[in-house]
Amino acid sequence: MVGAAGEASGLPVGLMWPDDPILANVSTEIFKIRNARDTVVGVAARTVAKEEDSDVIDWIIHLPARGSLYVNMESTPQENGHRIGQIRTGSRDFEPLIGSVAERWVSDTSGEVDAPAGRIELLATYVGTAKRVDEFESDNGQGSLE
């Protein structure tokens, strides 16, 4: 786990990171998810596992009102600094969807003394599959696509 910058230990008091060699190159960060109005609407965890020549980067995104997403990111950012990932699976509202997530760092420009250095912005694009509604359920009896 990674703590706030400048802290002597990245772990909360009393929490012991497992002492297993397989986890030696693994870090986990936990974030609040905020909407456009800056209201906290969920939590996310990003795990980075360092391998010999690249990193394995995964996100678990949980929105209590909608469900969870598991996203596997490309290890190398694109030229514009964005990292792109694929939605591998989801629960509840996200279960039938496929899509991608873009991750980018946005530096703080507020000038406030106690402001964080910046934030990570996630932009998700979802694609669902159209399915035929049973003709007896539709209003006009001819069926329709949802």
Buried (B, 14 or more C-beta within 10 A) or exposed (E): BEEEEEEEEBEEEEEEEEEEEEEEEBBBBEBEBEEEEEEEBBBBBBBBBEEEEEBBBBBBBBBEEBBBBBBBBBBEBEEEEBBBBEBEEBEEBBEEBBBBBBBBEEEEEEEEEEEEEEBBEBEBEBEEEEEEEEEEEEEEEEEEEE
